[in-house]
Amino acid sequence: MMDAFAPAQLGPVTLRNRTIKAATFEGAAPGGLVSQQLIDYHLAVAEGGVGLTTVAYLATSPEGRTHADQIHWRPEALRGLQRLTDAIHATGAKTAAQIGHAGPVANGASNGVPSIGPSRRFNPLSMRRDQAATKADLDRIVADHANAARMAVDVGFDAIEIHLGHNYLASAFLSPKLNHRKDEFGGSLANRGTFPRRIAEAVREAVGDRVAVTAKLNMRDGYRGGFDLADSVPFAQTLEADGHLDALELTGGSSLMNPMYLFRGDAPVKEMAQRMPLKAATKAGMRISGHAFFKEYPWQPLYFLEQAKQFREALSMPLILLGGITDRPAIETAMGEGFEFVAMARALLREPDLVNRMQDEPSTQSQCIHCNLCMSTIYMGTHCHLADNRGAA
């Protein structure tokens, strides 16, 4: 069995261990620029022992931001990103840039730019309609991914994670529920997969073998009519055959349709309605019907493992398992099932040094209680209210 705490190879990059801080939107980029708060956020987990920390979410295009205070790739952001990667490297950890386009998850009202999706659709985030992406839009966005990848290499990132999940734009194209197109980008799985495959190809061509290239892919969207295992497993096989990726991170859920499918545990609807920068009508709707939208799923260790095992059986490429990994036995189970890496998120918000402590004392237990109150802090600096010495957020 692989040793999770020994050095490991991710494409051309050597990591000091097989633990990855999963991309979790930090809410620490006012004006869409790197802040010291953002650097400190990643420094904490880097000093705490992870092999790789993932900076999320770095939009490839202005309209691809989820809201205005989010970094998108442009010259003004590069100096701060270089400071961030330099700081992480000084700890011995590596760092990945999660790049992508939010598509229908974008808040066009906040961005001041209309949001786009595979098809025209009402967007409850902005209370406006998403515009259907034109072929010219798609060509531009593919090129934007390549340009973002080049800039990521220039400022010192060791890996690039392409966001193909959670019904961001590429993921929305994969969803039959969201993609109603009648052209070569809609209909069959082959057609729906054309746009995300073009992105992966463009990113790899842009960076060659200078850095690792991974993708975050939904196994299931988590709602009826969405992207599901019958499509996601063969699509992952297609990505493997294309040969542009060094690893695949397996995820699930939809920021647009069913967010709790990813998170599991409690749904802090009241707190999100209070704290998130939404229009008054959206806030009111969340308070009234939020529990219907934020469907709760019980938390359990390794909650994505059974689905992910279908991908492990179908693929030979390295896979990154996330979901309910909070202690050393869970990590060892993942390694025993053949997953090359594990990704952690909420547990590291609670305890950034958890990896070091698990390595030093195998019986270490995470203090995360899966309350998900951290979800309500994403626009004010994502943090665990239990670990915050300022008290409840």
LINZIWO-V199137 format. One line per field, one symbol per residue. ss: DSSP state (@ for helix, = for strand, . for the rest). burial: I if it has 16 or more other C-alpha atoms within 10 Angstrom, else O. Layout:
# LINZIWO-V199137
ss: ???
burial: ???
This chain:
# LINZIWO-V199137
ss: .......===..===...===........@@@...@@@@@@@@@@@@....========..@@@.......=..@@@@@@@@@@@@@@@....=======..@@@..@@@@....==...===....=====..@@@@@@@@@@@@@@@@@@@@....======.=..@@@@@@..............@@@@.@@@@@@@@@@@@@@....=========........@@@@@@@@@@@@@@....======.=...=.@@@@.=...@@@@@@@....@@@@@@@@@@@@@@...=.......@@@@@@@@@@...====......@@@@@@@@@....====.@@@@@...@@@@@@@............@@@@@................
burial: OIOIIOOIOIIOOIIIIIIIIIIIIIIIIIOIIIIOOIIOIIIIIIIIIIIIIIIIIIIIIIIIIIIIIIIIIIOOIIOIIIIIIIIIIOOOIIIIIIIIIIIIIIIIIIIOOIIIIIIIIOIIIIOOIIIIIOOOOIOOIIIIIIIIIIIIIOIIIIIIIIIIIIIIIIIIIIIIOIIIIOOOIIIOIIIIIIIIIOIIIIIIOIIOOOIIIIIIIIIIIIOOOIIIIOIIIIIIOOIIOOOIIIIIIIIIIIIIIIIIIIIIIIIIIIIIIOIOOIOOOIIOOIIOOIOOOIIIOOIOOIIIIOIIIOIIOOIOIIIIIIIIIIIIIOIIOIIOIIIIIIIIIIIIIIIIIIIIIIOOOOOIOIOIOIIIIIIIIIIIIIIIIIOOOOOOI
